[in-house]
Amino acid sequence: MAILVLGWLRALARALKMFRLYKSDNPAVRGQRAQLIAQALEILKNSGAIDLRITPSEIYLADEVLIRPGSGRSNEEVRAAEELLPFQIYRDGIRRVVILADTPDNEIGVLIDALYSTGVGSSQDDLVTLLWQGNLTHIQIESVAIEQTIYLSVRRGGGGGPAQQTQAYAWSPQGAEIRGAIGQAPGTQGLHRDTFDDWELPEADVDARIAWGALEGTVEAAKARLTSRWKSENEAPWTTVASQFMRQLLEVDSSDETRIALAHSVVTWLSGALQRSAWAEAQEALGLLREIDPDGTRSALALEQSLAGLDVSEIALRMDEDDAIDHARFAAVIVGIGVAALDLACTVLCVSNTVRPRAAASSALCYLCNDHPEMLAPYLADSRWTMVRNVVFVLGQIGGSDVTPLLRVAADHREVRVRRAVVQSLGGVPREERAPVLIQQLETRDSQLLSATLNMLTRERNPRVARALLDRIEAPDFESRNEDNQRALFNALAEIADDAVVPRIEALLHKGGWFARRTLMRVAAARVLRRLGTESATAALEAGLRSKSDAVRSACLDAMSMRMTP
């Protein structure tokens, strides 16, 4: 039985860890929860009741240890969740859990849900309260009594002389000392101080049955009032109550000291909501923070430190499953927080695996950095190329002259996918500023990057671009490029060439002299002249037709026979 129960506890601990990443209505969560309930019912059916005793670091089945630190661990990851389970239960005051053999499945579900709620901090109640509210009838728990201050008075005796009243700093009191200083001696303080020693004795006694009969008529009414108040308390969200309470405090005392204390409290609330991806709650907390601290001076440092401690990877994983409304709320919260949320938005932009969260983060960053895009400069030096690429995309959405220096830096990135994004983002930059950065990319051998670069460069005729293209074509390593790259460069040249480059193109046509052979460069040069169609270009082709080289004449003849589209 011990092996079966240990296996169930391990599965429970792993499931609680997985539940943190997904919402309760997720199919994976529902399936895992149902599997845990079925496994527990199978153990109860075959082996009887499960009697678990809890200590801060161990869980016992009767007197047999099931979980203890380091048990069954082969590496650090296997330590995983099960070794954290004892303290999670013990810290809330539970010392024993007995699951009876005939326990129904819904009560096991209550136990699992209570452990999940206290484990992620999504509930304001402890484990004992949640189990009590579940009205369990087949799961029994033993918890500690209400805590109270214990005062110890010890008498240190020496030799045969009288005992001396002292404070015990250097030694622990023994059992006899605790029993001897429990409050019976005059002037001593013990366990019973301020509990019942000062109660006044009643002047008359009452028969319990008669007293109960007198009270019985009011029990149902009192029970109904208590139940109504309890339901009302649970129906009102704690966030609403907290907001009302803080506003009432400000009405009573609006001093700067009070505002600082309240602002720090709301910052803690806000960061907790962000960590749980509770975006509606985060909006509520942020709105209250702006009421308490309109200019943000009282809470700026606390907010920055709190945001730095968030597990953004976990937030991004949850956002992958959020809907469009939550993504819109996320963007609104980021914009509302301001520059302090810049790192959070950029990290979500980098880590998220789906399009919508990245779109929400991009929108928020465009709004935050529109007037000061240089705030994104540190992220261009990030070691993750995905971060740099996505930030480059945001810069392209912002556009304007201010982003040109930043895109120029990203254009030197070693990852080709980043450079492709740079070319696309340069579409939002003034033409005279983007040309030098685009010309720099003509050195690439990547077909997609070269095609995007040429497409951007050939949007208008530019003598500087035409000269740059010819420089790449005339370079010694041009023939080492693949044919697609060579054709792409010649086609781009044909789009923007003018009479100024005709002599250099004609030189390419006759390159090699009488012993020239038919090459892609020679054929492409003739076709560029044909597409140019000016008087000087036509004259160059006609001269080629009279050349003594068969390769030159053939290239010119092919070009002249091309059908020109209007």
N, C-alpha and C positions, 0 to 999 in steps of 0.2 A: 504493500500500500504506500509505503514511504516514497518509493520510486515514482509511482503514479502522481502522488500529490506534489512532489518536487518538480516533475515535468509540467504539471498544470501551473505552478507558481512561476516557473521560468517563462512559459508561454504568456501568462498574465503580465509579467513585467515587460516583456518585449512588446506586447500589444499596447500597453500604456504608453510606451515610448513612441510607438507608431501613431497612436491617436493624437499626439500633440501636433502632427503635421497636417491633419485633415479635419474637415468639419464632421460633426456627428452624423450627418445624413449621407456621407460618402459611402458608396457601395463596399469599398474595402473595409471601412470601419464597421459597418453593419455585419458584414460577413465574418470578420475576426471576432466580434462580440458574440455572435451566435455560436461560433465554434468553441469559444471558451465556456459558454454556458453548457453546451452539449457535453464537453469533456468533463466538466465538474459533475453533471448529473450521472454520467457513466461511472465515475469513481464512487459516488454515493450509493449507486445501485449495487455495485459489485463488492464494495468494501465497507460500507456503513458510514457513520458520521466522521467528519474531519475535525479534529480538535487541535488547533494551532495555538501555541504559546509564543508571545512576542517579547523580545528584548531589544535593546538599541541596535544590535548588530546581528542577531540570530533569530531564526524562526524554528521552533521545535514542533514536531508532531508527537504529542504526548511528551516522552522524555528523549526522543531521538532527534538529533540535529538535522534539519533539512538545508538551511542556508546559513553560512557564516562567512566572514571575510576571507577571500582567497580560495574557497572551496570549489573544486572542479574547474579551476581556471588554468587555461593553457596559454593565454596571451592577454594583453590588456583589454582587447575589445570584448572578449567573452565575459569579463567582469560585468559588463553591460548593466542591465537593469536590475537583475535579481538581487544583487547585493545592496541596492539602494532601497529595496522594498521594506526590510524590517524597520529602518528608521522612519520611513514615511508613515508607517502605521503607529509606531511607538511614540513619535513626537506629539501625536494628537491625543495621547492618553490611553490608548487601547493596549491591554496586556494579554488578552485572550480572545480568540474567535472560534466559536463552535458552530459548524454547519451540520445540522441534523440530517439524518438519512432521507427523510421525506421532504426536504426543502424544495419548494417549487422553483421553476426557472426564473420567474420574475424577481424573486428575492436575490438570486445570484446576480441578476442584471443590476439590481440596486447597488450591491456591493462593488461590482466592477465600475459602475458610473461614479460612485462616491470616491473610489481610489483615483479615478481619472481626474475628477474635478479638483480634488485637493492637491494632486500632483502637479498640475499646470497653473495653479493659482487662479483659476477662473471662477471660484466660489469664495464668498466671504465667510463661509461656515467651515468648521473643522469636520473631521471624519466622523466623530461621535454624533454630532448634530445631524449630518446628512443621513446617517444610518437610522437615527431616531425618527427623522422625518419620513423615512421609507416605510415605517410601520411594520418592521420585520417581526415575524412570528416563529420562524424556523431557524433563524440565524441568531445566536446568542453572543453577546460581547461582554467582556469585563473591562472596565475602565478605572482609572485612578480616581480617588476622591478629590473634591475641590481643594486646590492648593491653599495653604495658609502659612504664615510666617512662623518658623520654629525658633524659639529663644532657648539657648543653652546656658545653664549656670552650673559650673563645675567647681568642685572644691579640691584643691591640690593639697594633699597631706604630705608631711615630711617627718620621718622618724616617729617618735611617740608623742609629739606635741599636737596641739589642736590643729584642725584643718584650716586652710587659709583660702578665702574667696578670691579668685583671680580670673583673668581672661586667658583663654587657651589659644595662643597664636602658634606655638611651636609644636603642639601635639594634638592628636584627634581625641575627642572625648570617648571614653569607653561606655559600654552599655550600662554599667552600674551608675556611672556619673549622670547619664541622661535620666535614668529612673529616679535617681536621688534628687534631681533638680527640676522636678516637673511642675512645681508651683505650690506644693503643700507647705513649704517652709516660709515663714514671714519674710517679706522683702525679696523673694526670688521670682523669676519669670520663667514660665514653662510653656508647654504645648497648649495649655488651656487658657492662656491670657486672651482677654477680649472675646471669649467664645460663650461660655455659659456660667463662669464663676460669679459674674456680677448680675445674673438674672434675679429678679425678685420672685419669691415663692408666692403662689396664689393663696388667697385667704380662704377660699372654699374649693372643694373638689366637685367634679361633675361626672355623672355616669355617662360613659361613652355612647351607650345605645340611645339614651335620651337625647344627648347632644346631636348625634347623627340624625335622629328623627326630626329635630328642630331645623337642621340645615338641609335636609333632603329636598324640601320644596324649592329651594333656591339653587340647587346644583345645576339643573338643566339650563336655567337662565344664565348662570355664570359661565357654564361651559360654552353656550352659544355666543356669549360676548367675547370670550377668549378666542374661540375659533374664528369669529368674524374679524377680530383685530389681527390675528395671525395671518389670515388670508389677505387682508388689506395691506399688511406690511410686506408680504411676499409679492403681491401684484405690482406694487410701486417700485420701479427700477431704482437701485441704490444710487445711480448717477443723478437722477432727478432730485433725490433727497439731499445728496451731497451738494449739488449746485445751489439749491435753495438755502441750505445751511450756511454756505460760504457767503452768499449774497446778504443774508441776515447779519452775519458777522461784520461785513463791511458797513452796513447801515448803523450798527452800534459803534464800531471803531474803524474809521477809514485811515488810520495813521499809516505812515510808511512802514513801520515795523510789522504791523498786521498784514499789509499787502505783500511784504517779502515772504512772510511765513506761509500765507495762502498760495502765493505764486509757486513756491517750491513744492507744495503739496500737489498742486495741479500739474506741475511738470512730471512728477512721479506717476500720476494718473495717466497723463498723455503718453509717456513712454511705454507704460504697461499696455495701453490700448494699441499702440503701434506694434509692439512685439507680438500681440495676439491677432494682428491684422483686423482689429475691430474698428473699421474706418468711420462708421457713424458715431461711435463712442469717442473716437479721436477728434472728430469735428466738434463734438459737444465740449470736450475738454479744452480744445484750442480756443473756442469761442469764449469760454469762461476765463481762460488765461488772459485773453485780450481785454476783457472787462476789468480784471484785477490789475493787470500790468499793461496799459495801452501802448507805451513806447518800448516795452521789452527790456528795459534797463535792469529791472530787478531780477529777471529770470534768465537772462541771456547765458550766463556762465553755467548755471544749473542745467539749462536745456541742452547746451552743447555737450556737456559731460554725459548727460543721460542718453542722448542720441548716439554718442560714441560707443556706449555699452550694448547697443542692440545687436542681436544676431540677425543680420540682414539676409543671410542665406536662407534661414528658416522663413523669414517674411516673404522672400521671393518665391519659395516653393509653394506657400499658401496662395500667393497671388496668381500663380499659374492656374489655379482652380476657381478663382473668384470670377464673378460675372462682371458685365460692363459697368453696372452701377457702382460696384466696389472700386473698380479701376478709376472711375471718375472721382469718387470720394478720395481715393489715394492722391490723385493729382491735386485736388483742392487742398488737402491737408499739407502737402509739400509746399505749395505756393503760400499757404497761410503761415507756415512756420518760417519760411524765408531762407536766407543763405545758410542757416544752421542745418537745414535738411539737404544740402547739396550733395554731401557724400552718400546719404541714404538713397537719393534718387539715382545717382550715377551707379551705385552698386547694384540696385535693382535692374537698371538698364543693362548691366553687364551679365548678371547672374541668371536672370529670368530666361526660361526656355520657350516661352510662347510670345506671340506678337503683341497681344493687347496690353500686357503689363509694360512692355518696352515702349509702346506708343504712349501710354499714360505718363511714364517717366520722361519721355522725350518732350511731351507737351509742357510738363511742369518745368523742365530745365529751360526750354525756349522762353517761357514767361519769366523765369527768375534771372536768366543771363542775357536777356535781349539787349539791355543797355550796357552791360559790362561782360561781354563774352570772354574776356581775359580770365575770369574766374574759373573757366574750364581748363586753363593751361596746365595745371598740375596733373590732370588726368590723361593728358597726352603723353606723359612720361611713365604711365603705368606699365608694368611688366606684362599685363594681359592684353593681347592684341584685340580681343573682343571689346574691351573697355575703350581702347583708342578708336576703333572703328565706329562704335556707337556714338562716342562724343563727337567725332568728325561729322557724323550724320546730323547731330544737333546743331553744330556750327553751320552746316549747309542750310538748315531750316531758318536759322537766324539771319544769315547772309549779310551783305554789306562789306564795306572796306575794313571794318574792325576785325573781321575774322580772317582776313587774308594772311597776316603774319602767323596765325595759329595753323592754318592749312599748309603754309609753306614748311612749317616744322614737321607736320605729319606726313608730308610728301616724301620725306627721307626715311620713312619707317621701313624696316626690313621685310615686313609681311605684305605680300602683294595685295591681299584683300583690303588692307588699310588704304593702300594707295589707290585702289579702285574707288573706294568711298570718297577719297579726297577729290578725285576727278569729278565725281557726281556732285559733290558739295560745291565745287568751283562754279557751278552753274548759277549760284546766287551771288557771285562776286562780280564787280565791274569788269568788263572785257579787257580793258587795258592792264588790269592787275592780275588777271588769271593767266594771261598768255605766257609769262615767264615760267610759272609753275607747271603749266601743261607742256611746254617745250622740254622741260627737264624730264618728263615722263616718256619722251620719244626714244630714250635709250633702252626701254624695257623690251624684253623678248616675250612677255606674256601677251597672248593674242587678245584676251578680253580687255586688259588694261590699255593696250595700244589702240584697239578699236574705239574704246570710250574716249580716249584722249584725242584721237583724230576727229571723231564726231564733234567734239567740243571745239576744236581748233578751226574746223572748216565751216563754221556757221557764218563767217563773213570773210571776204578777201583781205589778206593781211600780208604785205611784202615780207615782214619779219618772219612770219610763219613759213612762207614759201621758201625763204632762204634756209631756215632751220631744217625743213624737210629735205632740201637738196644736200645740205651738209650731211645728214644721216645716210642719204642714198650714195653719196660719193665717198663715204667712209670706207677704209680698207676692209672692215669686217662686215660690210653689207651683205656680201654673198654667203656669209655664214648663217644669216637669218633664214628661217624657213620661208617657203614660197608665199604662204598666206601673209606673213609680215611684209615681205617685199611688195606684194601687190597692193596691200593696204596703204603703204607709204606713197606709191605711185598714184593710186586713185585719189588720195587726199591732195596730192600735188596738182593733179589735173583739175580739181575743184577750185583751187584758189590761185593758180599760176597766172602770170601776165607776161607781157612782152619782155620784161626785164630779165626773166629767167630763161628765155629762149636760147641764148648762146650756150648756157651751161647744159641744157637738155640736149641740144644738138651735139655737144661734145660727148655726151653719154651715148648718143646714137652711133657715132663714128669711133667709139673707143675700141682700140685694138688694130686699127689700120686695115691694110689689105688682107691680113690673115685673121681678121675677126671672125668669130663663129656666132651662130645664132644663140642668143641668151635671153633670159627673161628680162634683164635690164634693158637690152637693146630694143626688144619688142615693146616693152612698157614705155620707154622714152618716145618711140615713134607714135604710140597711141596718145600720149599726153599732148604731143604737138598737134595731133589731129583733133583732139577734143578742145584744145585752145582755140584753133580755127582762125587766128588772126593772120594778117598779111605776112608778117615775118615768120610765123610758125609754118604757114603753107609753103613759103619759099624754102624753108629748111627741109621740109619733106620732099619737095621737088628736087632739091639738090641731092638728097639721099637716093632718089630714084636713078640719078646719073652716076652714082658711086661705082667704083671698080670692084667693090666688095659685094659678093653675092648675099652675105648675111644682112648688110645694110639695105640693099635694094629690096630684099624679101621682107624685111621688117617694115619699110616704108610702103611697100605695095599692100601688105596686110592692113596697115593703118589707113591708107587711102580708101580701101574697099569697105571699111567699117561704115555701118549705117548709123548716121547721127540722129539722135532723137531731139526733137525741138525743145 
